[in-house]
Amino acid sequence: MRTVASGFCVLSAAFCLVGCQSTLDRASTAWYDNAEVVCRNAQCQACRGSSSVGCTPCAASGKVLCKSCGNGMQQCGGCNGTGVKKQKQCKECNGAGQKKCSSCGGTMRVACGHCSGKARLMCLRTLHIPEKLPTGEDVWPRGQK
């Protein structure tokens, strides 16, 4: 019995070191009325059982418009857009005052933040959990409300 208890203490300490919470620490806050689970239903209108759907924000392309630039170009940081640095033509932009956008490389498109550029998202369905939040003698650990 003592070995189990000391093993538990070591395990709890390990969780604390890596930022995890043991069930004991989160028991009173981990109760949900609904949960989302990956859909595998062949009758599902969205995924037809494939568990994934096309990403709506990027129209299933994996790319969205770059918000860092207007036309694939950005003001040159070396010359502040003047094209001249230390009385000479700026070498970073070749005197143009602009250079390709550092975010999109001049393509005006970047990876979609919703799907991370994969163009697909998991199809999730809601699972209702009918049990009520435990109270009284059913609460774990004992003494919690």
Order of alpha helices (4+ residues) and beta strands (2+ residues): alpha-alpha-beta-beta-beta-beta-beta-beta-beta-beta-beta-beta
